[in-house]
Amino acid sequence: MNDELHIVGFQIGRETYGVPITSLHEIVRVPEITAVPDAPEYLEGVINLRGKIVSVMDLRKRFGEKQASLKKRNRILVVEHSGRLAGLIVDSATEVLKIPSEDVEPAPAAFQEGGLNCVTGLGKVRGRLIVLLDMTKLLAPASLLQESGKTESKTGKAEARGAAAAK
């Protein structure tokens, strides 16, 4: 039996990315977004999607694009992860792709070292590469940042105590 990976392809800049079709809830036009105070820069805010509050992340900003302005073609991919809905702003939703498992390569080590640990692999489709994203790692950056912040603050306190003891 030939295993296939079913993904939803979307554009950010010139690149095509993909997320598993099983995690996609729906694709919507970008409505008015309510800003949330003290949110990371890439977290645009929240939307009311038929009575459900959905947090919205701008993937262009999350991937480091500085000039991310909304255009008519932008869409929000509403994905379900761990029982919760989240919105991902993308330049455009392009296609549903079926990629044979033998055409998926693991993510290069440079991606892991460069902090792009949300990339699970690269799919080869008709001569082009599709960057496959891990929803767990993509949607959990805030908790990861909090974890690293806790570690730094503990080290900082220890260093401060050490400096005080040295006086």
Secondary structure, 3 states (H helix, E strand, C coil): CCCEEEEEEEEECCEEEEEEHHHEEEEEECCCCECCCCCCCCEEEEEEECCEEEEEEEHHHHCCCCCCCCCCCCEEEEEEECCEEEEEEECEEEEEEEEEHHHEEECCHHHHHCCCCCEEEEEEECCEEEEEECHHHHHCHHHHHHHHHHHHHHHHHHHHHHHHHHC
